[in-house]
Amino acid sequence: MLGPTGHTDTFVRSNLPPADLWPEIKLGDFQYPEWMNAAVELTDKMVEKGFGDRIALIGQGRRRTYKELSDWTNRIARTLVEDYGVEPGNRILIRSANNPAMVACWLAATKAGAVVVNTMPMLRAGELSKIIDKAEITLALCDTRLLDELVAAAEASPVLKKIVGFDGTASHDAELDRSALDKPVQFKAVETGRDDVALLGFTSGSTGVAKATMHFHRDLLLIADAFAREVLQVTPDDVFVGSPPLAFTFGLGGLAIFPLRFGAAATLLENASPPNMIDIIQTNKATISFTAPTAYKAMMAAMDQGADLSSLRVAVSAGETLPGPVFEEWVNKTGKPIIDGIGSTEMLHIFISNRLHDFRPSTTGRPLSGYEAMVVDENMNEVPRGTPGHLVVKGPIGCRYLDDPRQQEYVRSGWNVTGDTFVQDDDGYFHFVARSDDMIVSSGYNIAGPEVEAALLKHEAVRECGVIGAPDAARGTIVQAHVVLKDPALASDALAKALQDHVKSVIAPYKYPRSVVFVAELPKTESGKVQRFKLRAPAA
């Protein structure tokens, strides 16, 4: 049963799924006050707890304390309410790369009681238009360096009425900044309910049609009180760094919510390339890193060249399944594990993970405290241990799509159906097999693309790879490997044959890639996830 609401604009609450289509929500020990504002908890309350002089955000050449962040967000919140008429429950879109100004805008809009939609700078007008229309967004805040596509989307939108520019650099010289400059640093934040929607996280399904996942104020704190507390064991001395965009719920958690919840610091990079990550880790003595397996490979190469990354005490693998060879090499070089886990936009963040002192190579780990998971067949019956099936999960957070018929696909019998194929072993650890749509059926065999990728990565010539199913007249589908070599000059039919033989020697021979395509690079999302659907298109 939903608690009271502080929203006067009731659009989001009215568009929650019907109660009978919700997953079972088990809050357990995760209890929060009936009235709370997540942004206040991450700023003003942290100042009250004595963290005011500690560094909260690092970026764009500046270090900002918790007191500075609290004042900054209060000024912007005042501006949103007093100058732009924001009412509790209004949706506000934010368009920016990862920088402190984006975090400040998100927190300020949340303090004002708005429902925030963070978006990536890579999105184009057509993609932005779908988000704007779906969420009925009337106000957008945009880094002035990224206005063009948003302006084009606004021109085509019947709902977006106003775009306000902010300066994502250290200069603070744009409309929103100038308006906020004259405001007092005190702001009485909107009293929102713990069950009020605070964030809409957009995700695309197999059809490519955007879905909006709805997350409450309590959910934003809960992911920190679950994963960050239990697995990362965050302290105020930690310094976070990472590559996932803040527009992804994974990045928002790892680079904003987690550090701010515990009085730690976040380093924000607009261009989080591996060289920049390596540099910033050394400069700021970062202790917790969120990035993709390919970046960890680059870090290990940099260590061989003398880079000092010894400050890192936790490495979290993001965006893509962590191959066993990368894990093993990292442990050998650092003596510490890479934390692999699985989460989803629907569940807001990670729900199954390895731990610092409870991990096994090539596994995803065990459910966090307060979560349950099992592997089931098509009829939602649990399969025997060691048998592949569909991963389902339930816990204190669950899928709630904004007015979307696909709610019935993601939630079945009270469980969240993640769309992943997993195996659970006899000790209770979960092993990722493939995204359910990444399973390759060839000549009657079920072949998991990630398993073939892990085998290929054991070959010394391979830098990275993506494996898909490609159409074949005889077998229906064959395994096709798209391979990036460490030395592109080595590409040849002879090396392709050597890679095929190598895979046959590492895993069951029927799984070997019958087609090997050498490529200069793999298509990826901003978080480093390989976009296999782009590899499938030319194959088809």
C-alpha positions as CSV (number, residue, x, y, z in Angstrom):
1,M,0.0,0.0,0.0
2,L,1.4,3.4,-1.0
3,G,2.0,6.0,1.6
4,P,1.0,9.7,1.4
5,T,2.2,11.9,-1.4
6,G,3.6,15.4,-1.4
7,H,3.0,15.8,-5.2
8,T,0.4,18.3,-6.4
9,D,1.1,17.1,-10.0
10,T,-0.2,13.6,-9.7
11,F,0.8,12.4,-13.2
12,V,3.4,9.8,-12.1
13,R,1.4,8.3,-9.3
14,S,-1.6,8.1,-11.6
15,N,0.5,6.2,-14.1
16,L,1.9,3.6,-11.7
17,P,1.0,0.0,-12.7
18,P,-2.1,-1.5,-11.2
19,A,-1.4,-3.1,-7.8
20,D,-2.0,-6.6,-9.1
21,L,0.8,-6.2,-11.7
22,W,3.4,-5.1,-9.1
23,P,6.1,-7.5,-8.0
24,E,6.2,-8.5,-4.4
25,I,8.0,-5.8,-2.4
26,K,9.8,-7.0,0.7
27,L,11.2,-4.1,2.6
28,G,12.4,-6.1,5.6
29,D,15.0,-4.1,7.5
30,F,14.9,-1.2,4.9
31,Q,12.5,1.1,6.7
32,Y,12.3,4.8,6.1
33,P,10.2,7.7,7.5
34,E,6.8,8.2,5.9
35,W,7.9,11.7,4.8
36,M,11.4,12.1,3.4
37,N,13.2,13.8,0.6
38,A,16.2,11.8,-0.7
39,A,18.1,14.9,-1.9
40,V,17.9,16.4,1.6
41,E,19.3,13.2,3.1
42,L,22.3,13.3,0.7
43,T,23.1,17.0,1.3
44,D,21.6,19.0,4.2
45,K,21.4,16.1,6.5
46,M,25.1,15.2,5.8
47,V,26.0,18.8,6.8
48,E,24.0,18.3,10.0
49,K,25.9,15.1,10.7
50,G,29.2,17.0,10.6
51,F,30.4,16.4,7.0
52,G,30.1,20.0,5.9
53,D,33.8,20.6,5.5
54,R,34.5,17.3,3.8
55,I,34.9,17.0,0.0
56,A,31.7,15.8,-1.7
57,L,32.4,16.3,-5.5
58,I,35.6,16.6,-7.5
59,G,35.4,17.7,-11.1
60,Q,36.0,20.4,-13.7
61,G,39.1,21.6,-11.7
62,R,37.3,22.1,-8.4
63,R,36.6,20.4,-5.1
64,R,33.3,21.1,-3.5
65,T,32.5,20.4,0.1
66,Y,29.2,19.0,1.4
67,K,28.3,22.5,2.7
68,E,29.0,24.0,-0.7
69,L,26.9,21.3,-2.4
70,S,24.1,21.9,0.1
71,D,24.1,25.7,-0.5
72,W,24.5,25.2,-4.3
73,T,21.5,22.8,-4.6
74,N,19.3,25.0,-2.3
75,R,19.9,28.0,-4.6
76,I,19.1,26.1,-7.7
77,A,16.0,24.6,-6.0
78,R,14.8,28.1,-5.1
79,T,15.3,29.2,-8.7
80,L,13.3,26.3,-10.0
81,V,10.4,27.0,-7.7
82,E,10.5,30.8,-7.7
83,D,11.6,31.6,-11.2
84,Y,10.3,28.7,-13.3
85,G,7.2,27.7,-11.3
86,V,8.2,24.0,-10.6
87,E,5.5,22.2,-8.6
88,P,5.9,18.9,-6.8
89,G,5.5,16.0,-9.2
90,N,6.4,17.9,-12.3
91,R,8.9,16.1,-14.5
92,I,12.3,17.7,-15.2
93,L,14.7,16.4,-17.8
94,I,18.4,17.0,-17.3
95,R,20.8,16.7,-20.2
96,S,24.5,16.7,-19.4
97,A,27.7,14.7,-19.3
98,N,29.1,13.6,-15.9
99,N,30.0,16.7,-14.0
100,P,29.3,18.3,-10.7
101,A,26.7,20.7,-12.2
102,M,24.6,17.8,-13.3
103,V,24.6,16.3,-9.8
104,A,23.7,19.7,-8.4
105,C,20.8,20.0,-10.8
106,W,19.5,16.5,-10.1
107,L,19.6,17.1,-6.3
108,A,18.0,20.6,-6.6
109,A,15.2,19.3,-8.7
110,T,14.6,16.5,-6.3
111,K,14.6,19.0,-3.4
112,A,11.9,20.9,-5.3
113,G,9.8,17.8,-5.4
114,A,10.2,17.2,-9.1
115,V,10.5,13.8,-10.8
116,V,13.9,13.8,-12.6
117,V,14.7,12.2,-15.9
118,N,18.5,12.2,-16.4
119,T,19.6,11.8,-20.1
120,M,22.8,11.0,-21.8
121,P,24.6,13.6,-24.0
122,M,24.7,11.1,-26.9
123,L,21.0,11.1,-27.3
124,R,19.7,12.8,-30.4
125,A,16.5,14.8,-31.0
126,G,14.3,11.9,-32.0
127,E,15.3,9.9,-29.0
128,L,14.8,12.8,-26.6
129,S,11.4,13.5,-28.1
130,K,10.2,10.0,-27.2
131,I,11.3,10.5,-23.6
132,I,9.8,14.0,-23.4
133,D,6.5,12.8,-24.7
134,K,6.3,9.6,-22.7
135,A,7.0,11.4,-19.4
136,E,5.1,14.6,-20.4
137,I,8.1,16.8,-19.5
138,T,7.5,20.5,-19.5
139,L,10.9,21.8,-18.3
140,A,14.4,20.8,-19.2
141,L,17.8,21.8,-17.7
142,C,20.6,21.5,-20.2
143,D,24.4,22.0,-20.2
144,T,24.7,24.9,-22.7
145,R,27.3,22.9,-24.7
146,L,24.6,20.3,-25.5
147,L,21.6,22.5,-26.4
148,D,21.2,21.8,-30.2
149,E,19.6,18.4,-30.1
150,L,17.3,19.3,-27.2
151,V,16.2,22.5,-28.9
152,A,15.3,20.4,-32.0
153,A,13.3,18.0,-29.8
154,A,11.5,20.9,-28.1
155,E,10.5,22.3,-31.5
156,A,8.8,19.0,-32.3
157,S,7.2,18.5,-28.9
158,P,3.7,19.6,-27.8
159,V,4.6,19.4,-24.1
160,L,8.2,20.7,-23.5
161,K,7.7,24.5,-22.9
162,K,11.0,25.7,-21.5
163,I,14.7,24.8,-21.7
164,V,17.0,26.4,-19.1
165,G,20.7,26.3,-19.8
166,F,23.4,25.7,-17.1
167,D,27.1,25.8,-17.3
168,G,28.7,22.4,-16.9
169,T,32.2,23.9,-16.7
170,A,33.7,25.6,-13.7
171,S,32.6,29.0,-14.9
172,H,28.9,28.9,-13.8
173,D,27.9,31.5,-16.4
174,A,24.5,30.5,-17.9
175,E,20.9,31.4,-17.3
176,L,20.3,28.9,-14.4
177,D,23.6,29.8,-12.7
178,R,23.0,33.5,-12.9
179,S,19.4,33.1,-11.6
180,A,20.6,31.0,-8.7
181,L,23.5,33.3,-7.7
182,D,21.2,35.8,-6.1
183,K,19.2,33.3,-4.1
184,P,19.6,32.6,-0.4
185,V,21.4,29.4,0.5
186,Q,18.4,28.3,2.6
187,F,15.6,26.3,1.1
188,K,12.8,24.4,2.7
189,A,12.7,21.3,0.6
190,V,9.4,19.9,-0.5
191,E,8.1,17.3,2.0
192,T,7.7,14.3,-0.3
193,G,6.5,10.9,0.7
194,R,8.9,8.0,0.8
195,D,6.7,6.4,-1.8
196,D,6.7,9.4,-4.1
197,V,8.4,8.8,-7.4
198,A,11.7,10.7,-7.5
199,L,13.3,9.3,-10.6
200,L,12.3,8.0,-14.0
201,G,15.0,5.8,-15.5
202,F,14.5,5.1,-19.2
203,T,15.6,1.8,-20.7
204,S,15.0,0.2,-24.1
205,G,13.6,-3.3,-24.5
206,S,14.1,-5.7,-27.4
207,T,11.7,-3.6,-29.5
208,G,13.8,-0.5,-28.9
209,V,10.7,1.4,-27.5
210,A,11.7,3.3,-24.4
211,K,10.3,2.2,-21.1
212,A,10.4,4.4,-18.0
213,T,11.1,2.7,-14.7
214,M,9.7,4.5,-11.7
215,H,11.8,4.8,-8.5
216,F,10.7,6.2,-5.1
217,H,12.6,8.5,-2.8
218,R,13.2,5.5,-0.5
219,D,14.6,3.5,-3.3
220,L,17.4,6.0,-3.9
221,L,18.6,5.6,-0.4
222,L,17.9,1.9,-0.3
223,I,20.5,0.9,-3.0
224,A,23.2,2.6,-0.9
225,D,22.0,1.0,2.3
226,A,22.0,-2.4,0.5
227,F,24.9,-2.8,-2.0
228,A,27.1,0.1,-1.0
229,R,27.0,-0.7,2.7
230,E,27.1,-4.5,2.5
231,V,29.4,-5.1,-0.5
232,L,31.5,-1.9,-0.9
233,Q,31.6,-1.2,2.9
234,V,31.9,2.5,2.1
235,T,33.6,4.9,4.6
236,P,33.9,8.7,4.6
237,D,37.5,8.3,3.5
238,D,36.6,6.7,0.1
239,V,37.0,8.4,-3.2
240,F,34.8,7.1,-6.0
241,V,35.6,7.2,-9.7
242,G,34.0,5.6,-12.7
243,S,32.8,5.6,-16.3
244,P,29.1,4.9,-16.3
245,P,26.9,7.9,-17.2
246,L,25.0,9.5,-14.4
247,A,22.0,9.2,-16.7
248,F,22.1,5.4,-16.1
249,T,20.8,4.3,-12.7
250,F,24.0,2.3,-12.3
251,G,26.1,5.4,-12.7
252,L,23.8,7.6,-10.6
253,G,24.2,5.1,-7.8
254,G,27.9,4.4,-8.1
255,L,29.0,8.0,-8.7
256,A,26.5,10.1,-6.7
257,I,24.2,8.3,-4.3
258,F,26.7,5.9,-2.8
259,P,29.5,8.4,-2.0
260,L,27.0,11.1,-0.8
261,R,25.1,8.7,1.5
262,F,28.3,7.9,3.5
263,G,30.2,11.2,3.4
264,A,32.7,10.1,0.8
265,A,33.9,11.9,-2.3
266,A,33.0,11.4,-6.0
267,T,35.3,12.3,-8.9
268,L,33.3,13.0,-12.0
269,L,34.8,12.8,-15.5
270,E,33.1,14.0,-18.7
271,N,35.4,11.8,-20.7
272,A,36.1,8.7,-18.6
273,S,38.4,7.0,-21.1
274,P,40.8,4.4,-19.6
275,P,43.8,6.8,-19.8
276,N,41.7,9.5,-18.0
277,M,40.5,7.0,-15.4
278,I,44.1,5.9,-14.7
279,D,45.3,9.5,-14.4
280,I,42.5,10.5,-12.0
281,I,42.9,7.4,-9.8
282,Q,46.6,8.3,-9.4
283,T,45.9,12.0,-8.9
284,N,43.1,11.7,-6.3
285,K,44.1,8.4,-4.8
286,A,40.7,6.9,-5.7
287,T,39.6,3.9,-3.7
288,I,36.5,2.6,-5.4
289,S,36.2,2.3,-9.2
290,F,33.2,1.5,-11.4
291,T,34.0,0.7,-15.0
292,A,33.9,-1.9,-17.8
293,P,36.1,-5.0,-18.1
294,T,37.9,-3.5,-21.1
295,A,39.0,-0.5,-18.9
296,Y,40.3,-2.9,-16.3
297,K,42.4,-4.6,-19.0
298,A,43.8,-1.1,-19.9
299,M,44.5,-0.4,-16.3
300,M,46.5,-3.7,-16.0
301,A,48.5,-2.8,-19.1
302,A,49.2,0.6,-17.5
303,M,50.4,-1.1,-14.3
304,D,52.9,-3.0,-16.4
305,Q,54.2,0.4,-17.6
306,G,54.5,1.7,-14.0
307,A,51.1,3.2,-13.2
308,D,50.4,3.2,-9.5
309,L,46.8,2.2,-8.9
310,S,47.4,0.8,-5.4
311,S,45.0,3.2,-3.8
312,L,42.0,1.2,-5.3
313,R,40.6,-1.1,-2.6
314,V,37.4,-2.0,-4.6
315,A,37.0,-2.5,-8.3
316,V,33.4,-2.9,-9.5
317,S,32.8,-4.4,-13.0
318,A,30.1,-2.5,-14.9
319,G,28.2,-2.7,-18.1
320,E,29.3,-6.0,-19.4
321,T,29.8,-9.5,-18.0
322,L,33.2,-9.9,-16.4
323,P,35.3,-12.5,-18.3
324,G,37.1,-15.0,-16.1
325,P,40.5,-14.2,-17.6
326,V,40.2,-10.5,-16.7
327,F,39.2,-11.4,-13.1
328,E,42.1,-13.8,-12.7
329,E,44.7,-11.4,-14.1
330,W,43.4,-8.6,-11.9
331,V,43.6,-10.7,-8.7
332,N,47.1,-11.9,-9.7
333,K,48.3,-8.3,-10.2
334,T,46.5,-6.6,-7.3
335,G,45.7,-9.3,-4.8
336,K,42.1,-8.0,-4.7
337,P,39.0,-9.2,-6.5
338,I,36.9,-7.3,-9.1
339,I,33.4,-7.2,-7.7
340,D,31.0,-8.6,-10.4
341,G,27.3,-8.4,-9.9
342,I,24.1,-8.0,-11.8
343,G,21.5,-5.3,-11.6
344,S,18.9,-3.7,-13.9
345,T,17.3,-0.3,-14.5
346,E,14.0,-1.9,-13.4
347,M,15.6,-2.9,-10.0
348,L,17.5,0.4,-9.9
349,H,20.9,-1.2,-9.1
350,I,22.7,-4.4,-8.2
351,F,20.8,-7.2,-6.5
352,I,23.2,-10.2,-6.8
353,S,26.9,-9.7,-6.2
354,N,30.2,-11.2,-5.1
355,R,31.7,-9.7,-1.9
356,L,35.2,-8.6,-1.0
357,H,35.6,-11.7,1.2
358,D,33.1,-14.0,-0.4
359,F,33.7,-14.4,-4.1
360,R,34.3,-17.1,-6.7
361,P,35.8,-16.6,-10.1
362,S,33.4,-16.6,-13.0
363,T,30.4,-16.3,-10.8
364,T,28.0,-13.4,-10.2
365,G,27.8,-14.2,-6.5
366,R,24.8,-14.4,-4.2
367,P,21.8,-12.2,-3.6
368,L,22.2,-9.1,-1.3
369,S,20.6,-9.2,2.1
370,G,16.9,-8.6,1.7
371,Y,16.7,-10.0,-1.9
372,E,15.7,-13.5,-3.1
373,A,16.6,-15.0,-6.5
374,M,16.0,-18.3,-8.3
375,V,16.4,-19.9,-11.7
376,V,13.1,-21.0,-13.3
377,D,11.7,-22.6,-16.4
378,E,9.1,-21.2,-18.8
379,N,6.4,-22.0,-16.3
380,M,8.1,-20.2,-13.4
381,N,9.0,-23.5,-11.7
382,E,12.5,-23.6,-10.1
383,V,14.9,-25.8,-12.1
384,P,17.4,-28.2,-10.5
385,R,20.8,-26.7,-9.4
386,G,23.2,-26.7,-12.3
387,T,20.4,-26.4,-14.9
388,P,20.2,-23.2,-17.0
389,G,17.0,-21.2,-16.8
390,H,15.6,-17.7,-16.4
391,L,16.7,-15.6,-13.5
392,V,14.0,-14.1,-11.4
393,V,14.4,-11.9,-8.3
394,K,12.4,-10.1,-5.6
395,G,13.3,-7.8,-2.8
396,P,12.8,-4.3,-1.4
397,I,12.8,-2.8,-5.0
398,G,10.9,-4.0,-8.0
399,C,9.8,-3.1,-11.5
400,R,7.2,-0.4,-12.0
401,Y,7.0,0.8,-15.6
402,L,5.3,4.1,-16.3
403,D,2.1,3.2,-18.2
404,D,3.5,0.3,-20.2
405,P,1.9,-3.0,-21.1
406,R,5.4,-4.7,-20.8
407,Q,4.9,-4.6,-17.1
408,Q,3.2,-8.0,-17.5
409,E,6.3,-9.4,-19.2
410,Y,8.8,-8.2,-16.6
411,V,6.7,-9.2,-13.5
412,R,5.3,-12.7,-13.2
413,S,3.9,-14.3,-10.1
414,G,5.3,-11.5,-8.0
415,W,8.9,-12.0,-9.3
416,N,10.9,-9.7,-11.5
417,V,12.0,-11.6,-14.7
418,T,15.3,-10.1,-15.6
419,G,15.8,-11.5,-19.1
420,D,19.0,-13.3,-18.2
421,T,19.9,-17.0,-18.4
422,F,21.6,-18.2,-15.2
423,V,22.7,-21.4,-13.5
424,Q,22.7,-21.7,-9.7
425,D,25.3,-24.1,-8.3
426,D,24.9,-26.4,-5.2
427,D,26.5,-23.8,-3.0
428,G,24.0,-21.1,-3.9
429,Y,26.2,-19.0,-6.2
430,F,24.7,-17.7,-9.4
431,H,26.6,-18.1,-12.7
432,F,25.7,-15.9,-15.7
433,V,25.2,-17.8,-18.9
434,A,23.8,-15.2,-21.3
435,R,21.2,-12.6,-21.8
436,S,18.2,-14.7,-22.7
437,D,18.3,-13.2,-26.2
438,D,22.1,-13.8,-26.5
439,M,21.6,-17.6,-26.4
440,I,22.7,-19.0,-29.8
441,V,20.9,-22.1,-31.0
442,S,23.0,-23.9,-33.6
443,S,22.2,-27.4,-35.0
444,G,20.1,-28.0,-31.9
445,Y,22.8,-27.0,-29.4
446,N,22.3,-24.1,-27.0
447,I,25.5,-22.0,-26.9
448,A,26.1,-19.0,-24.7
449,G,27.9,-16.2,-26.5
450,P,29.7,-14.9,-23.3
451,E,31.2,-18.4,-22.7
452,V,32.8,-18.3,-26.2
453,E,34.0,-14.8,-25.6
454,A,35.7,-15.8,-22.4
455,A,37.5,-18.6,-24.3
456,L,38.7,-16.3,-27.0
457,L,40.0,-13.8,-24.5
458,K,42.4,-16.5,-23.2
459,H,44.2,-16.3,-26.5
460,E,47.2,-13.9,-26.4
461,A,46.3,-12.2,-29.7
462,V,42.8,-11.1,-28.7
463,R,42.2,-7.7,-27.1
464,E,38.4,-8.0,-27.0
465,C,35.5,-9.7,-28.8
466,G,31.8,-10.0,-29.3
467,V,30.0,-13.3,-30.1
468,I,26.7,-13.5,-31.9
469,G,24.5,-15.9,-33.8
470,A,24.7,-15.4,-37.5
471,P,22.2,-16.9,-40.1
472,D,23.4,-20.1,-41.8
473,A,21.6,-22.1,-44.5
474,A,22.7,-25.5,-43.2
475,R,22.6,-25.0,-39.4
476,G,20.1,-22.2,-39.1
477,T,22.5,-20.2,-37.0
478,I,26.2,-20.4,-36.5
479,V,28.5,-18.9,-33.8
480,Q,30.2,-15.8,-35.2
481,A,33.0,-14.0,-33.4
482,H,33.9,-10.4,-34.0
483,V,37.5,-10.0,-32.8
484,V,39.6,-7.0,-32.0
485,L,43.3,-8.0,-32.1
486,K,46.1,-6.5,-30.0
487,D,48.0,-6.2,-33.3
488,P,45.6,-5.7,-36.2
489,A,48.4,-6.5,-38.6
490,L,48.1,-10.2,-37.6
491,A,44.6,-10.6,-39.0
492,S,44.6,-13.5,-41.4
493,D,42.8,-16.7,-42.3
494,A,45.6,-18.6,-40.5
495,L,44.9,-16.7,-37.2
496,A,41.2,-17.2,-37.6
497,K,41.8,-20.9,-37.8
498,A,44.2,-20.8,-34.8
499,L,41.5,-19.0,-32.8
500,Q,38.9,-21.6,-33.7
501,D,41.2,-24.4,-32.6
502,H,42.0,-22.5,-29.4
503,V,38.3,-22.3,-28.5
504,K,37.9,-26.0,-29.2
505,S,40.7,-26.7,-26.8
506,V,39.2,-24.6,-24.0
507,I,35.4,-25.4,-24.2
508,A,33.3,-28.0,-25.9
509,P,34.3,-28.1,-29.6
510,Y,30.7,-27.7,-30.8
511,K,30.8,-24.1,-29.4
512,Y,33.6,-22.9,-31.5
513,P,33.0,-19.9,-33.8
514,R,32.5,-21.1,-37.3
515,S,32.9,-17.6,-38.5
516,V,35.6,-15.2,-37.3
517,V,35.4,-11.5,-38.3
518,F,38.4,-9.2,-37.5
519,V,37.2,-5.7,-36.6
520,A,38.9,-2.5,-35.6
521,E,36.6,-1.9,-32.6
522,L,33.3,-3.2,-31.2
523,P,30.1,-1.0,-30.9
524,K,29.5,-0.1,-27.3
525,T,27.3,1.9,-25.1
526,E,28.7,4.8,-23.0
527,S,28.9,2.4,-20.0
528,G,31.1,0.0,-22.1
529,K,28.5,-2.6,-22.9
530,V,29.0,-4.3,-26.2
531,Q,26.0,-3.6,-28.5
532,R,25.6,-7.1,-30.0
533,F,22.5,-6.1,-31.8
534,K,24.7,-3.9,-34.0
535,L,26.9,-6.9,-34.8
536,R,23.8,-9.0,-35.6
537,A,22.5,-6.5,-38.2
538,P,25.3,-6.9,-40.8
539,A,25.4,-10.6,-40.0
540,A,21.7,-10.9,-41.0
